[in-house]
Amino acid sequence: MLRKAQSAAVRSPRGLIAVDFSDLPIASARSCTTPRYLQLAQALSDAIRRNVYPVGSLLPTEVELASQYGVSRQTIRQALSQLRAQGLLSSRKGVGTRVDAKKPPRRFSYSALSETDLVEIAEGTEMAFQSSRMVAARGRLATQLGCRANHRWLHLSSTRRVDGEEMPFSWINVYIDGGIAPRLKIPKVLRPALFRLVEQQSGETFVEILQEIRATILNTTMAAHLRVSPGGAALEITRRYFSTGRRLIMVAVNTLPSERFFYSVAIKRD
């Protein structure tokens, strides 16, 4: 049976915090078929939600946790690995295991391998446009978009959120070729895939979509709209939409805080 210590201390950047473990619920191994490491992961998760281990504090060491709960260090490692995978913890060599969140962050698979994937991403979400203006691409912007200098674009900025979720999960900068911009009527809030709307209203047909993913840092504007701290790690997904003759018609730059993104691909052996 997993046992629990009556009291211990949680480390934080400001020192040690006394903690009472006497009422932390941990199931008996004899009365439950759930593996011990999952029982422990659940107990630690509950403790984090109840602020026993505050966000920003360091968990006790593996040796201390093993002693407190009467399990092996291997069980501790498996439990901590489970919580890291859920986004509750992070570990750094020489520092320890830090509590990052009270509950697992909602993550979104936001990388597409086909046109169908892009349409599916848009389903159940909405874009809320924050600004719209014409810009001339120069210097860094021209390089980012992959266009000639001084080419004019309609620049739209937007958040995207999932139905039922108050917090947006991405910030989007969209650039649409200035030559087709006068044909477009884009609503303030858009639910279908934007590229489909552009095709329908402009008469253009996208024959190729090039997707790139890179690491970036959240600037002040993005962070404010995404309700996170500026300077945090993020992923930037850039999609370039080409029409016939490989004419670049639209560029969409999606930025997501790193904890709100995951990417998975099924690889099958030949």
Secondary structure, DSSP 8 states (H G I E B T S, - for coil): -----SEEEEEETTEEEEEE-TT-----STT--S-HHHHHHHHHHHHHHTTSS-TT-B---HHHHHHHHT--HHHHHHHHHHHHHTTSEEEETTTEEEE--SS----EE---SSHHHHHHHHTTEEEEEEEEEEEE--HHHHHHHT--TT-EEEEEEEEEEETT-SS--EEEEEEEETTTGGG----SEE-S-HHHHHHHHH-----EEEEEEEEEE--HHHHHHHTS-TT-EEEEEEEEEEEGGGEEEEEEEEEEEGGGEE--------
